[in-house]
């Protein structure tokens, strides 16, 4: 086995120090978007034992008035993708056209959608257990152009 040269050793120490500095910076000031150099807070926090728990879903209303679930099976879009971009959908509801297009592509014989919306079901929790009560909040809605 050959030994490292001073230059090779310095390069490795420098790369390690840079990696540790980026990791430390991301840990202290980063967000989930900076992963793996930032904290992955999704599993690092918990809700208070009496706070309602959010359950986000995407749904549509077709031209016949039927409410249609626009989950991954219906659109190919994962719920996490929607939740991760939720603030962008709220800021620009027309972005929901992507969901409507994905649904139409997978279901060409289904009635066309008239509306797409993101709904949060707030599930009641008491002492860390579901109460069976809930409220639905539509956080963004987009009307499909006719």
N, C-alpha and C positions, 0 to 999 in steps of 0.2 A: 504494500500500500504506500502510495506517495503522500507526503505531508503537504499541507496547504502552504502556499507562499504567503508572505506578509500581506500582499495586495489582495489575495483571495480571502484570507481571514478577515481583513478590514471590510471587504465588500459584504461578506456574510454578516458580520457584526452590524454594519450600517443598515443592511436590509432588515435585520431583526429589530433593531432599534426603531427604524421607521415604521415597521408593522405594529410594534407595541405602542408607539406614539399615536398612530391613527386609531388603534383600538381603544386606547385610553380616552382620547378626544371624543370619539363616537360614543363611548359609554357615558361620559359626563355630560355631553351637550347634544348628542344625536337623537334620532327618532327611529321608529320602525323602518322608515324608508332607507336608512343608512345600513341596514343589516347586510352583511355580517359584522361590519365595523361599528354598529350601534346596537343599542339594546333591543331585544325582541320582547316588548312589553305585553304582547297579547297574553302570554301565560304568566307574567310576573305580577299581575294585579288581580284583585277580586272586587266584586261589588259588595256594598254594605249588605248585611243580612236582611234588611227590610226595604231595600230599594228594588224597584221593578227591573226586570231583565228584558233587554231588547231582543226581538227576533225579527230580523229584516227579511223582507221578501219583495219580489218584483211580480207585479200582476198586470194584466191587460184587460181591456174590455173590447170584445169584438163588435162588429157592426150589427149583430143581432142582440146585443146587450148582455151577453154571457161573459162572466168574469173568468179569465183564463190565467192559470199559473204560468209564469214565465221563468221557471227555474232552469237548472242546467239541462235537464232532459228535453225541455221544450225549445231551448235556444242555443245550447252549447256553451253558454256563459256561466261561469261559476259564481255563486253568491259572493264569495270573497272578492272577486273582481269588481262586482257592483258596490259592495260595502266600502272597499278601498278607495273608490272614486266618487263616493256619494256626494261629497261637497262640490265636486265638479258638475254633477248632474243637477244639483240644486241651483248652482250658479248659472247653468245653461241647460235647461230642460230638453232642448232639441237634441242633446247628446243621446237621449233615450231612443232616437231613431235607429241606432245600432241594434238595440234589443228587438225592436219591431222588425227590422230587416232580417235578423237572425231567425226569428220565429217564422216569418213568411218563407224563408228559404227552406226550413225544415218541415213546414206544413203548408205546401202549396195549395192543397185542396180545402184548407180551413177558411172560415170567413175572415176577412181582413180585420186587423185591429183598428179601433177608433181612438184608443187611449192606452198609454203605458204609464205606470206609476210605481213609485217605490213606497212601500208601506212598512212601518215599524209596528209590530205588535208588542206592546209593553205588558209583560206577564207579571201579575201581582206576586210578590214574594213576602212572606212573613216568617221570621225566624229561620231564614235560609231555605224555606220550602215553598213550592208553588201553591197559590191559594185557589187556583181555578178561575180567577177573574182576570180580565185583560181589557185593554183599550187599544184601538188601532189608530195610528197617526199617519196620514199621507204626507210624506215629507216633500215629494215633488211629483208633478203630474205633467204629462205632455200629450197634447191632442195630435193625432196623426192627421196630416193634411189629406183632404178628400181627393 
